[in-house]
Amino acid sequence: MDQQNLEAIMGLIMNSGNAKSDAMEAIQAAKSNDFELADKKIKDAEESLTMAHKSQTGLLTKEAQGDNMTVTLLTVHSQDHLMTAIAFKDLAIEIIELHRRISK
């Protein structure tokens, strides 16, 4: 695997992990009725996911141009992190909304 692909894969893992952590912190803030912080943490999660998507798009673009790479366990792991972070962020938004309703 070349350095550019490795950096993209590590970017996927790092940014996806950051997004999931921010989403968890958003839920914790909502549990404490700190909805301003919860909203900020969700925004942070979305920004991290945007960065992760940029890494993924770079890999997909290279593949579409015929520059195929060997799929390794690390590659699969990075995609798993991204999909989990997306699902977790979406669920966090719903949980925060429930806490918002309960607090009213």
C-alpha positions, 0 to 999 in steps of 0.5 A: 500500500502506498503512503497516500492510500495509507494516509487516507485510510488513517484519516478515515479511522481518525476522523470517524473515531473523532465523530463518534466520540463527539456524538457520545459527548453530545448525548452526555451533554443532552442528558445534563440538559446542556443542549447548546453543548450537545448541538455543538458536539453534533456539529463537531461530529458532522465536521469530522465526518466531512473530513472522513468522507473526503478521505474516502472520496479520494480513495474512490476517485482513484479506484474509478480512475483505474488505480486499484489498491489492494484491500487490506484488513486496515482498509475494511476497518476504516470503512467499518469505522466510518459507517459506525460513526455515521449511524452513531451520529444519526442515533445521537441526534434522535436521542438528543431530541428525546432528551430535549422533549423530556426536559420541556 
